[in-house]
Amino acid sequence: QVQLVESGGGLVQAGGSLRLSCVASGIIFSSNVMGWYRQAPGTQRELVATISSGGSTNYADPVKGRFTISKDNAKNTVYLQMNSLKPEDTAVYYCNYRFLVTQRNYWGRGTQVTVSS
């Protein structure tokens, strides 16, 4: 079965950096999109960034130029490099895997990112 495990969250000062990792197991090599989403208290879960099995990336406007999504296929791992962090980036960050053949979504448990002023 598909399992996603996030790590790398924590507390950081504004302007600092963090790198999140998501280790996936049981996923299909092709025809998928992996991504990061986040949810702050009282808000809807929102897209942060995605990367397809073909390497195409997509970013939400608030993180463009600051965050970079990447992956290591050999390690079944997707990363989110977060630079120039702002307090409004504070949220629980979730790893997502979507298998395009079935449109089935899988989620990790999330990792907390807190950015202090």
TIVO-2410 file (N, C-alpha, C; in nm, 3 decimals):
# residues 117
REC num residu      c1      c2      c3 atome chaine
REC   1      Q   0.082  -0.117   0.000     N      A
REC   1      Q   0.000   0.000   0.000    CA      A
REC   1      Q   0.087   0.124   0.000     C      A
REC   2      V   0.028   0.236  -0.039     N      A
REC   2      V   0.101   0.362  -0.043    CA      A
REC   2      V   0.112   0.417   0.098     C      A
REC   3      Q   0.233   0.456   0.133     N      A
REC   3      Q   0.257   0.524   0.259    CA      A
REC   3      Q   0.350   0.642   0.235     C      A
REC   4      L   0.319   0.753   0.297     N      A
REC   4      L   0.397   0.875   0.285    CA      A
REC   4      L   0.437   0.922   0.423     C      A
REC   5      V   0.564   0.950   0.441     N      A
REC   5      V   0.614   0.993   0.571    CA      A
REC   5      V   0.693   1.121   0.554     C      A
REC   6      E   0.643   1.229   0.615     N      A
REC   6      E   0.709   1.358   0.607    CA      A
REC   6      E   0.806   1.377   0.722     C      A
REC   7      S   0.906   1.460   0.699     N      A
REC   7      S   0.998   1.500   0.804    CA      A
REC   7      S   1.058   1.635   0.767     C      A
REC   8      G   1.122   1.698   0.863     N      A
REC   8      G   1.194   1.821   0.837    CA      A
REC   8      G   1.128   1.947   0.888     C      A
REC   9      G   1.007   1.935   0.940     N      A
REC   9      G   0.941   2.051   0.995    CA      A
REC   9      G   1.005   2.096   1.124     C      A
REC  10      G   0.966   2.213   1.168     N      A
REC  10      G   1.020   2.265   1.292    CA      A
REC  10      G   0.993   2.412   1.307     C      A
REC  11      L   1.063   2.471   1.402     N      A
REC  11      L   1.051   2.613   1.432    CA      A
REC  11      L   1.169   2.687   1.374     C      A
REC  12      V   1.141   2.793   1.301     N      A
REC  12      V   1.246   2.871   1.237    CA      A
REC  12      V   1.209   3.018   1.241     C      A
REC  13      Q   1.308   3.103   1.246     N      A
REC  13      Q   1.284   3.246   1.243    CA      A
REC  13      Q   1.255   3.294   1.102     C      A
REC  14      A   1.181   3.403   1.093     N      A
REC  14      A   1.154   3.463   0.963    CA      A
REC  14      A   1.284   3.489   0.888     C      A
REC  15      G   1.282   3.457   0.760     N      A
REC  15      G   1.401   3.470   0.678    CA      A
REC  15      G   1.485   3.345   0.672     C      A
REC  16      G   1.455   3.249   0.755     N      A
REC  16      G   1.531   3.126   0.759    CA      A
REC  16      G   1.483   3.026   0.656     C      A
REC  17      S   1.541   2.906   0.664     N      A
REC  17      S   1.513   2.801   0.567    CA      A
REC  17      S   1.486   2.668   0.635     C      A
REC  18      L   1.408   2.587   0.568     N      A
REC  18      L   1.386   2.449   0.607    CA      A
REC  18      L   1.375   2.365   0.482     C      A
REC  19      R   1.408   2.238   0.494     N      A
REC  19      R   1.385   2.144   0.386    CA      A
REC  19      R   1.300   2.030   0.437     C      A
REC  20      L   1.185   2.013   0.375     N      A
REC  20      L   1.097   1.903   0.408    CA      A
REC  20      L   1.125   1.785   0.317     C      A
REC  21      S   1.109   1.666   0.372     N      A
REC  21      S   1.126   1.544   0.295    CA      A
REC  21      S   1.001   1.458   0.309     C      A
REC  22      C   0.970   1.387   0.204     N      A
REC  22      C   0.860   1.293   0.205    CA      A
REC  22      C   0.909   1.164   0.142     C      A
REC  23      V   0.914   1.061   0.222     N      A
REC  23      V   0.955   0.929   0.174    CA      A
REC  23      V   0.831   0.849   0.143     C      A
REC  24      A   0.821   0.803   0.020     N      A
REC  24      A   0.704   0.731  -0.027    CA      A
REC  24      A   0.737   0.584  -0.047     C      A
REC  25      S   0.643   0.500  -0.012     N      A
REC  25      S   0.655   0.357  -0.037    CA      A
REC  25      S   0.529   0.308  -0.107     C      A
REC  26      G   0.544   0.207  -0.189     N      A
REC  26      G   0.431   0.149  -0.257    CA      A
REC  26      G   0.375   0.231  -0.371     C      A
REC  27      I   0.452   0.325  -0.422     N      A
REC  27      I   0.403   0.411  -0.529    CA      A
REC  27      I   0.443   0.356  -0.665     C      A
REC  28      I   0.371   0.402  -0.766     N      A
REC  28      I   0.400   0.366  -0.904    CA      A
REC  28      I   0.498   0.466  -0.962     C      A
REC  29      F   0.593   0.419  -1.038     N      A
REC  29      F   0.699   0.502  -1.091    CA      A
REC  29      F   0.647   0.613  -1.182     C      A
REC  30      S   0.555   0.580  -1.269     N      A
REC  30      S   0.508   0.674  -1.371    CA      A
REC  30      S   0.364   0.715  -1.345     C      A
REC  31      S   0.319   0.811  -1.425     N      A
REC  31      S   0.179   0.855  -1.424    CA      A
REC  31      S   0.133   0.901  -1.286     C      A
REC  32      N   0.212   0.987  -1.227     N      A
REC  32      N   0.174   1.038  -1.096    CA      A
REC  32      N   0.218   1.182  -1.080     C      A
REC  33      V   0.158   1.244  -0.981     N      A
REC  33      V   0.199   1.377  -0.938    CA      A
REC  33      V   0.219   1.372  -0.788     C      A
REC  34      M   0.331   1.422  -0.742     N      A
REC  34      M   0.354   1.435  -0.600    CA      A
REC  34      M   0.361   1.583  -0.565     C      A
REC  35      G   0.322   1.613  -0.445     N      A
REC  35      G   0.321   1.753  -0.410    CA      A
REC  35      G   0.317   1.778  -0.262     C      A
REC  36      W   0.322   1.905  -0.231     N      A
REC  36      W   0.311   1.953  -0.095    CA      A
REC  36      W   0.192   2.047  -0.083     C      A
REC  37      Y   0.115   2.028   0.020     N      A
REC  37      Y   0.004   2.113   0.054    CA      A
REC  37      Y   0.022   2.159   0.198     C      A
REC  38      R  -0.047   2.264   0.233     N      A
REC  38      R  -0.037   2.311   0.371    CA      A
REC  38      R  -0.173   2.359   0.419     C      A
REC  39      Q  -0.187   2.356   0.551     N      A
REC  39      Q  -0.310   2.400   0.613    CA      A
REC  39      Q  -0.279   2.470   0.744     C      A
REC  40      A  -0.316   2.596   0.750     N      A
REC  40      A  -0.304   2.673   0.872    CA      A
REC  40      A  -0.435   2.663   0.949     C      A
REC  41      P  -0.432   2.685   1.080     N      A
REC  41      P  -0.555   2.676   1.158    CA      A
REC  41      P  -0.665   2.767   1.102     C      A
REC  42      G  -0.785   2.711   1.090     N      A
REC  42      G  -0.898   2.788   1.043    CA      A
REC  42      G  -0.902   2.814   0.894     C      A
REC  43      T  -0.814   2.751   0.818     N      A
REC  43      T  -0.809   2.771   0.674    CA      A
REC  43      T  -0.828   2.640   0.600     C      A
REC  44      Q  -0.854   2.652   0.471     N      A
REC  44      Q  -0.860   2.536   0.384    CA      A
REC  44      Q  -0.719   2.489   0.350     C      A
REC  45      R  -0.707   2.361   0.325     N      A
REC  45      R  -0.580   2.310   0.278    CA      A
REC  45      R  -0.553   2.366   0.139     C      A
REC  46      E  -0.431   2.412   0.117     N      A
REC  46      E  -0.398   2.477  -0.008    CA      A
REC  46      E  -0.273   2.416  -0.071     C      A
REC  47      L  -0.269   2.426  -0.201     N      A
REC  47      L  -0.153   2.381  -0.276    CA      A
REC  47      L  -0.031   2.465  -0.243     C      A
REC  48      V   0.082   2.400  -0.228     N      A
REC  48      V   0.210   2.468  -0.219    CA      A
REC  48      V   0.288   2.447  -0.349     C      A
REC  49      A   0.311   2.321  -0.384     N      A
REC  49      A   0.387   2.290  -0.504    CA      A
REC  49      A   0.361   2.146  -0.544     C      A
REC  50      T   0.374   2.118  -0.673     N      A
REC  50      T   0.363   1.982  -0.722    CA      A
REC  50      T   0.474   1.954  -0.822     C      A
REC  51      I   0.503   1.826  -0.838     N      A
REC  51      I   0.598   1.782  -0.939    CA      A
REC  51      I   0.546   1.651  -0.997     C      A
REC  52      S   0.542   1.645  -1.128     N      A
REC  52      S   0.492   1.527  -1.195    CA      A
REC  52      S   0.603   1.425  -1.214     C      A
REC  53      S   0.564   1.304  -1.251     N      A
REC  53      S   0.664   1.202  -1.278    CA      A
REC  53      S   0.752   1.240  -1.396     C      A
REC  54      G   0.703   1.328  -1.483     N      A
REC  54      G   0.782   1.380  -1.593    CA      A
REC  54      G   0.869   1.498  -1.557     C      A
REC  55      G   0.856   1.548  -1.435     N      A
REC  55      G   0.941   1.656  -1.389    CA      A
REC  55      G   0.882   1.795  -1.394     C      A
REC  56      S   0.760   1.808  -1.443     N      A
REC  56      S   0.696   1.939  -1.448    CA      A
REC  56      S   0.660   1.986  -1.308     C      A
REC  57      T   0.682   2.113  -1.280     N      A
REC  57      T   0.653   2.168  -1.148    CA      A
REC  57      T   0.548   2.276  -1.155     C      A
REC  58      N   0.482   2.295  -1.042     N      A
REC  58      N   0.378   2.395  -1.029    CA      A
REC  58      N   0.385   2.451  -0.888     C      A
REC  59      Y   0.372   2.584  -0.876     N      A
REC  59      Y   0.383   2.650  -0.747    CA      A
REC  59      Y   0.267   2.744  -0.724     C      A
REC  60      A   0.226   2.750  -0.600     N      A
REC  60      A   0.130   2.851  -0.561    CA      A
REC  60      A   0.197   2.988  -0.560     C      A
REC  61      D   0.121   3.090  -0.593     N      A
REC  61      D   0.178   3.224  -0.602    CA      A
REC  61      D   0.251   3.269  -0.476     C      A
REC  62      P   0.200   3.243  -0.355     N      A
REC  62      P   0.270   3.294  -0.237    CA      A
REC  62      P   0.410   3.238  -0.215     C      A
REC  63      V   0.442   3.126  -0.278     N      A
REC  63      V   0.573   3.065  -0.253    CA      A
REC  63      V   0.665   3.072  -0.373     C      A
REC  64      K   0.619   3.125  -0.483     N      A
REC  64      K   0.702   3.134  -0.602    CA      A
REC  64      K   0.827   3.217  -0.574     C      A
REC  65      G   0.939   3.164  -0.617     N      A
REC  65      G   1.065   3.231  -0.596    CA      A
REC  65      G   1.130   3.203  -0.463     C      A
REC  66      R   1.057   3.139  -0.372     N      A
REC  66      R   1.110   3.109  -0.240    CA      A
REC  66      R   1.121   2.959  -0.214     C      A
REC  67      F   1.025   2.883  -0.264     N      A
REC  67      F   1.022   2.739  -0.241    CA      A
REC  67      F   1.059   2.665  -0.370     C      A
REC  68      T   1.121   2.549  -0.353     N      A
REC  68      T   1.155   2.464  -0.466    CA      A
REC  68      T   1.119   2.320  -0.434     C      A
REC  69      I   1.043   2.259  -0.523     N      A
REC  69      I   1.010   2.118  -0.507    CA      A
REC  69      I   1.101   2.036  -0.598     C      A
REC  70      S   1.145   1.924  -0.547     N      A
REC  70      S   1.232   1.835  -0.623    CA      A
REC  70      S   1.208   1.693  -0.577     C      A
REC  71      K   1.268   1.599  -0.648     N      A
REC  71      K   1.252   1.460  -0.609    CA      A
REC  71      K   1.375   1.379  -0.644     C      A
REC  72      D   1.389   1.269  -0.574     N      A
REC  72      D   1.493   1.172  -0.599    CA      A
REC  72      D   1.422   1.040  -0.622     C      A
REC  73      N   1.410   1.002  -0.747     N      A
REC  73      N   1.333   0.883  -0.780    CA      A
REC  73      N   1.394   0.756  -0.721     C      A
REC  74      A   1.525   0.751  -0.716     N      A
REC  74      A   1.591   0.632  -0.661    CA      A
REC  74      A   1.557   0.612  -0.514     C      A
REC  75      K   1.531   0.721  -0.444     N      A
REC  75      K   1.499   0.714  -0.302    CA      A
REC  75      K   1.349   0.724  -0.275     C      A
REC  76      N   1.271   0.736  -0.381     N      A
REC  76      N   1.126   0.756  -0.365    CA      A
REC  76      N   1.096   0.870  -0.269     C      A
REC  77      T   1.167   0.978  -0.286     N      A
REC  77      T   1.157   1.090  -0.194    CA      A
REC  77      T   1.133   1.220  -0.270     C      A
REC  78      V   1.042   1.300  -0.218     N      A
REC  78      V   1.018   1.433  -0.270    CA      A
REC  78      V   1.057   1.534  -0.163     C      A
REC  79      Y   1.112   1.645  -0.206     N      A
REC  79      Y   1.162   1.746  -0.114    CA      A
REC  79      Y   1.092   1.879  -0.139     C      A
REC  80      L   1.088   1.958  -0.036     N      A
REC  80      L   1.045   2.097  -0.049    CA      A
REC  80      L   1.147   2.184   0.022     C      A
REC  81      Q   1.227   2.254  -0.056     N      A
REC  81      Q   1.322   2.348  -0.001    CA      A
REC  81      Q   1.251   2.481   0.018     C      A
REC  82      M   1.248   2.530   0.140     N      A
REC  82      M   1.178   2.652   0.173    CA      A
REC  82      M   1.279   2.756   0.221     C      A
REC  83      N   1.292   2.862   0.145     N      A
REC  83      N   1.381   2.971   0.179    CA      A
REC  83      N   1.302   3.098   0.206     C      A
REC  84      S   1.367   3.193   0.270     N      A
REC  84      S   1.305   3.322   0.300    CA      A
REC  84      S   1.168   3.305   0.364     C      A
REC  85      L   1.162   3.221   0.464     N      A
REC  85      L   1.035   3.189   0.526    CA      A
REC  85      L   0.973   3.309   0.594     C      A
REC  86      K   0.842   3.313   0.587     N      A
REC  86      K   0.763   3.421   0.645    CA      A
REC  86      K   0.667   3.363   0.748     C      A
REC  87      P   0.624   3.444   0.844     N      A
REC  87      P   0.527   3.394   0.942    CA      A
REC  87      P   0.401   3.336   0.878     C      A
REC  88      E   0.358   3.390   0.766     N      A
REC  88      E   0.240   3.338   0.700    CA      A
REC  88      E   0.260   3.201   0.636     C      A
REC  89      D   0.383   3.152   0.635     N      A
REC  89      D   0.409   3.016   0.591    CA      A
REC  89      D   0.380   2.913   0.699     C      A
REC  90      T   0.353   2.959   0.819     N      A
REC  90      T   0.325   2.869   0.930    CA      A
REC  90      T   0.202   2.784   0.899     C      A
REC  91      A   0.219   2.654   0.906     N      A
REC  91      A   0.111   2.562   0.874    CA      A
REC  91      A   0.159   2.420   0.896     C      A
REC  92      V   0.066   2.327   0.890     N      A
REC  92      V   0.101   2.186   0.878    CA      A
REC  92      V   0.117   2.157   0.730     C      A
REC  93      Y   0.229   2.099   0.695     N      A
REC  93      Y   0.260   2.068   0.556    CA      A
REC  93      Y   0.240   1.919   0.532     C      A
REC  94      Y   0.164   1.888   0.428     N      A
REC  94      Y   0.128   1.751   0.396    CA      A
REC  94      Y   0.187   1.709   0.263     C      A
REC  95      C   0.240   1.590   0.260     N      A
REC  95      C   0.286   1.529   0.136    CA      A
REC  95      C   0.168   1.461   0.068     C      A
REC  96      N   0.162   1.474  -0.063     N      A
REC  96      N   0.053   1.417  -0.140    CA      A
REC  96      N   0.106   1.338  -0.259     C      A
REC  97      Y   0.044   1.225  -0.283     N      A
REC  97      Y   0.072   1.144  -0.400    CA      A
REC  97      Y  -0.059   1.119  -0.473     C      A
REC  98      R  -0.061   1.148  -0.602     N      A
REC  98      R  -0.180   1.124  -0.683    CA      A
REC  98      R  -0.143   1.036  -0.801     C      A
REC  99      F  -0.208   0.921  -0.809     N      A
REC  99      F  -0.187   0.830  -0.920    CA      A
REC  99      F  -0.286   0.867  -1.029     C      A
REC 100      L  -0.236   0.910  -1.142     N      A
REC 100      L  -0.321   0.970  -1.244    CA      A
REC 100      L  -0.414   0.871  -1.313     C      A
REC 101      V  -0.377   0.745  -1.316     N      A
REC 101      V  -0.462   0.646  -1.382    CA      A
REC 101      V  -0.596   0.634  -1.310     C      A
REC 102      T  -0.591   0.636  -1.179     N      A
REC 102      T  -0.713   0.623  -1.100    CA      A
REC 102      T  -0.760   0.753  -1.038     C      A
REC 103      Q  -0.675   0.856  -1.040     N      A
REC 103      Q  -0.700   0.983  -0.973    CA      A
REC 103      Q  -0.713   0.966  -0.821     C      A
REC 104      R  -0.651   0.863  -0.770     N      A
REC 104      R  -0.653   0.838  -0.627    CA      A
REC 104      R  -0.546   0.920  -0.557     C      A
REC 105      N  -0.584   0.983  -0.448     N      A
REC 105      N  -0.493   1.064  -0.368    CA      A
REC 105      N  -0.454   0.993  -0.240     C      A
REC 106      Y  -0.329   1.010  -0.203     N      A
REC 106      Y  -0.276   0.957  -0.078    CA      A
REC 106      Y  -0.206   1.070  -0.005     C      A
REC 107      W  -0.218   1.067   0.127     N      A
REC 107      W  -0.166   1.176   0.210    CA      A
REC 107      W  -0.080   1.125   0.323     C      A
REC 108      G   0.023   1.203   0.354     N      A
REC 108      G   0.098   1.180   0.475    CA      A
REC 108      G   0.027   1.239   0.594     C      A
REC 109      R   0.084   1.221   0.711     N      A
REC 109      R   0.022   1.271   0.833    CA      A
REC 109      R   0.050   1.419   0.856     C      A
REC 110      G   0.149   1.473   0.791     N      A
REC 110      G   0.181   1.614   0.802    CA      A
REC 110      G   0.297   1.641   0.896     C      A
REC 111      T   0.362   1.754   0.873     N      A
REC 111      T   0.469   1.800   0.959    CA      A
REC 111      T   0.452   1.949   0.982     C      A
REC 112      Q   0.468   1.989   1.106     N      A
REC 112      Q   0.443   2.128   1.145    CA      A
REC 112      Q   0.561   2.216   1.110     C      A
REC 113      V   0.531   2.327   1.044     N      A
REC 113      V   0.629   2.432   1.019    CA      A
REC 113      V   0.581   2.559   1.087     C      A
REC 114      T   0.664   2.613   1.173     N      A
REC 114      T   0.630   2.735   1.245    CA      A
REC 114      T   0.739   2.838   1.220     C      A
REC 115      V   0.699   2.954   1.172     N      A
REC 115      V   0.792   3.061   1.141    CA      A
REC 115      V   0.762   3.177   1.235     C      A
REC 116      S   0.859   3.213   1.316     N      A
REC 116      S   0.842   3.320   1.412    CA      A
REC 116      S   0.887   3.453   1.354     C      A
REC 117      S   0.830   3.561   1.406     N      A
REC 117      S   0.864   3.695   1.360    CA      A
REC 117      S   0.998   3.740   1.414     C      A
***
